[in-house]
Amino acid sequence: MGAPVTLGLDGVVYRRSAHGGVARTFDELLPILCALDPDLSVDVYVEGAPLRPLPDCQGVRAVTVFQADRILRPHRLMVGCMPVARAYAYACAARRRRLDVWQTTNYNIPAWWRGPTVVSVYDLIYRRYPEHFPAGARRRFVVQQEAAVRAADAIIVNSVTTKQDVIKFLHVPESRVTVAHLAASSAFRRLEDDNVPLASPSIATAIESIGTFLLLVGARAGYKNGAAVLRAYSSWQGRKDVALVLAGPPLDDFEIGRAHV
């Protein structure tokens, strides 16, 4: 084992969503890192109460960060100042700790930080499909993302496509970008192997009556482009033998009209 290492991690993703999202990646990753290196400590910096709990494992602990958005009012006028205010809030919290590496989950780097920096980039959706986002929010996000990437010693992406986008749009040398593919959680397994009921009786009965089906999970609005899936399915000749099951919000009138289902 080497010397003990303390990793600082911004916990913004734990305030964005109570279910799913990027936080799921770190739910899986942090326990693995701590198991691989018992001398690793992970300080997760969180502004206020997180919407979902942090991973329950030795080595991971929460560090409270002052919520700058509480004092920057009115929000509509001060929103452009938030990245700078958040950077100083993180810096104040980080000065009380001795960090060796900083990894940002959402392009937040403490002011005055000059140590090794790792940036996770999940996609460049704001650049690829700008028409799906408000212009002001898009510009602020792009500026913050570019600043974080410029400051990074290492950039981690989850696909070759994202790596190509980072190189193309952010003009980053290929040598600084590493692909770490996503993988299925251990939660995804055949439940009958554990003698666990597959579903409630009503759901189990419905699934048995459906037979073969395609499963679409998650939100479908905007850049998720669920309407394209529905249109493709509605024109597919094989739909008579294969059902489409949606796990997420119910179909709205717009989706029904576009999909003709």
C-alpha positions in Angstrom: 0.0 0.0 0.0 1.2 3.6 -0.7 0.7 6.7 1.4 -2.9 7.5 2.5 -4.8 9.6 -0.1 -7.7 12.0 0.4 -9.9 12.6 -2.6 -12.2 15.6 -2.6 -15.4 15.2 -4.6 -18.0 17.8 -5.3 -21.4 16.3 -4.4 -23.5 18.4 -6.7 -24.9 15.3 -8.4 -26.3 14.2 -5.0 -28.4 17.3 -4.9 -29.8 17.1 -8.4 -31.8 13.9 -8.3 -33.2 11.6 -5.7 -33.3 8.7 -8.2 -31.0 7.7 -11.0 -28.7 10.2 -12.8 -25.0 10.6 -12.6 -25.0 9.9 -8.8 -25.7 6.3 -9.6 -22.3 6.1 -11.2 -20.6 7.3 -8.0 -22.8 5.1 -5.8 -21.2 2.2 -7.6 -17.7 3.7 -8.0 -16.8 5.0 -4.5 -17.3 1.7 -2.6 -15.2 -0.1 -5.2 -12.4 2.5 -4.8 -12.5 2.3 -1.0 -12.4 -1.5 -1.2 -9.4 -1.5 -3.5 -7.5 0.9 -1.3 -8.3 0.9 2.4 -6.1 3.9 2.9 -8.3 6.0 0.6 -10.5 8.7 2.1 -13.2 10.4 0.1 -14.6 13.7 1.2 -17.9 14.5 -0.6 -18.6 18.2 -0.5 -22.4 18.8 -0.4 -24.3 22.1 -0.3 -27.1 21.5 2.2 -28.9 18.2 2.6 -28.4 15.7 -0.3 -31.5 14.4 -2.0 -30.1 10.9 -1.9 -27.8 9.3 0.7 -24.1 9.0 0.1 -22.6 5.5 -0.3 -22.6 3.8 3.0 -19.0 2.6 3.2 -15.9 3.2 5.2 -13.8 6.0 3.9 -16.6 8.1 2.5 -17.8 11.1 4.5 -19.8 14.2 3.8 -18.4 17.8 4.2 -20.9 20.6 4.4 -20.5 23.5 2.0 -22.1 26.9 2.4 -25.1 27.3 0.1 -24.2 30.5 -1.9 -27.5 30.6 -3.6 -29.2 31.4 -0.3 -27.7 34.9 -0.3 -27.4 35.6 -4.1 -30.8 37.2 -4.6 -32.7 37.8 -6.7 -31.8 34.5 -8.4 -32.7 35.6 -11.9 -30.1 38.4 -11.7 -27.4 36.6 -9.8 -27.5 33.2 -11.4 -24.5 34.2 -13.6 -22.4 34.7 -10.4 -23.2 31.2 -9.0 -20.2 29.3 -10.5 -17.7 31.8 -8.9 -19.6 31.9 -5.6 -19.8 28.1 -5.5 -16.0 27.9 -6.2 -15.2 30.1 -3.2 -17.6 28.2 -1.0 -15.9 24.9 -1.9 -12.5 26.5 -1.3 -13.5 27.6 2.2 -14.7 24.1 3.0 -11.7 22.5 1.4 -9.2 24.6 3.4 -10.2 22.8 6.5 -9.2 19.5 5.0 -5.9 18.3 3.5 -6.8 17.0 0.0 -4.5 15.2 -2.4 -6.8 15.1 -5.5 -9.9 16.9 -6.5 -12.5 15.2 -8.7 -15.5 17.2 -9.9 -18.7 15.5 -10.8 -20.3 18.6 -12.3 -17.5 21.0 -13.3 -17.0 22.6 -9.9 -13.4 23.3 -8.8 -12.5 25.2 -5.6 -11.0 28.6 -6.0 -7.3 28.6 -5.2 -7.0 24.9 -5.9 -3.7 24.0 -7.6 -3.5 20.3 -6.9 -4.2 17.4 -9.3 -7.7 17.7 -10.8 -9.8 15.0 -12.4 -12.9 16.0 -14.4 -15.7 13.6 -15.4 -17.5 14.4 -18.7 -20.6 12.4 -19.4 -21.7 14.0 -22.7 -21.6 17.3 -24.6 -25.4 17.4 -25.0 -25.5 21.2 -24.7 -23.3 21.5 -27.7 -24.8 18.7 -29.8 -28.4 19.7 -29.3 -28.4 23.4 -28.1 -32.0 23.9 -29.4 -33.3 21.8 -26.4 -31.9 24.1 -23.7 -32.5 27.8 -22.7 -29.8 30.0 -24.2 -28.7 31.6 -20.9 -28.4 28.3 -19.1 -26.7 26.7 -22.0 -24.0 29.5 -22.2 -23.3 29.3 -18.5 -23.0 25.5 -18.5 -20.7 25.6 -21.5 -18.4 28.2 -20.0 -18.2 26.3 -16.7 -17.5 23.0 -18.5 -14.8 24.5 -20.6 -13.1 26.1 -17.6 -13.1 22.8 -15.7 -11.7 20.8 -18.6 -8.9 23.4 -19.2 -7.9 23.0 -15.5 -8.0 19.2 -15.5 -5.0 17.0 -15.4 -7.1 14.0 -16.4 -10.5 13.8 -18.1 -12.6 10.7 -17.7 -15.4 9.9 -20.1 -17.8 7.0 -20.3 -17.7 6.3 -24.1 -15.6 6.6 -27.1 -18.2 8.9 -28.6 -17.9 11.4 -25.7 -14.1 11.2 -26.0 -14.4 12.2 -29.7 -16.8 15.0 -28.7 -14.4 16.3 -26.0 -11.5 16.4 -28.5 -13.6 18.0 -31.2 -15.6 20.6 -29.3 -13.2 21.4 -26.4 -10.0 21.0 -28.3 -8.4 18.7 -25.8 -5.4 16.5 -26.6 -6.4 12.8 -26.9 -3.7 11.9 -24.4 -5.6 13.7 -21.6 -8.9 11.8 -22.1 -9.5 8.3 -20.7 -12.5 6.2 -21.5 -14.0 4.3 -18.5 -17.0 2.4 -19.8 -20.1 2.0 -17.7 -21.2 -1.4 -16.5 -24.3 -3.0 -15.0 -24.7 -2.8 -11.2 -24.8 -6.0 -9.2 -28.4 -5.1 -8.5 -29.3 -6.3 -11.9 -29.5 -10.0 -11.7 -32.0 -12.8 -12.0 -34.1 -12.4 -8.9 -35.5 -15.9 -8.8 -31.9 -17.1 -8.0 -32.4 -15.3 -4.6 -35.9 -16.6 -4.0 -37.2 -13.0 -4.2 -40.6 -12.5 -5.8 -40.2 -11.0 -9.3 -42.9 -8.4 -8.8 -46.3 -7.7 -7.2 -49.0 -10.1 -8.4 -50.6 -7.5 -10.6 -47.4 -6.6 -12.4 -46.3 -10.2 -12.7 -49.7 -11.1 -14.3 -49.4 -8.2 -16.7 -45.9 -9.2 -17.7 -46.9 -12.8 -18.3 -49.8 -11.6 -20.5 -47.5 -9.4 -22.6 -45.0 -12.0 -23.7 -42.0 -10.8 -25.6 -41.4 -7.0 -25.2 -39.0 -4.2 -25.6 -38.3 -2.1 -22.5 -37.8 1.7 -22.6 -36.7 3.1 -19.2 -36.5 6.7 -18.1 -37.7 10.1 -19.2 -38.5 10.6 -22.9 -39.0 14.4 -23.3 -36.7 16.8 -25.1 -33.3 15.6 -26.1 -34.1 12.1 -24.7 -36.1 11.8 -28.0 -38.6 9.2 -26.8 -41.0 10.3 -29.5 -38.5 8.9 -32.1 -38.7 5.5 -30.4 -42.4 5.6 -30.4 -42.6 6.6 -34.1 -40.2 3.8 -35.0 -42.1 1.3 -33.0 -45.4 2.4 -34.5 -44.1 1.8 -38.1 -42.3 -1.5 -37.3 -44.0 -4.6 -38.8 -42.8 -6.7 -35.9 -44.9 -4.7 -33.3 -47.7 -7.3 -33.6 -45.4 -9.9 -31.9 -43.3 -7.7 -29.6 -44.8 -5.2 -27.2 -43.2 -1.9 -26.1 -43.2 -1.4 -22.3 -42.5 2.1 -20.9 -41.0 2.4 -17.4 -41.3 6.1 -16.7 -43.8 8.9 -17.1 -47.1 8.0 -18.8 -47.6 8.9 -22.4 -48.8 12.5 -22.9 -51.1 13.7 -25.7 -48.1 15.0 -27.7 -46.3 11.7 -27.6 -49.5 9.8 -28.6 -50.0 12.2 -31.5 -46.4 12.0 -32.7 -46.3 8.2 -32.3 -49.7 7.5 -33.7 -50.4 4.9 -30.9 
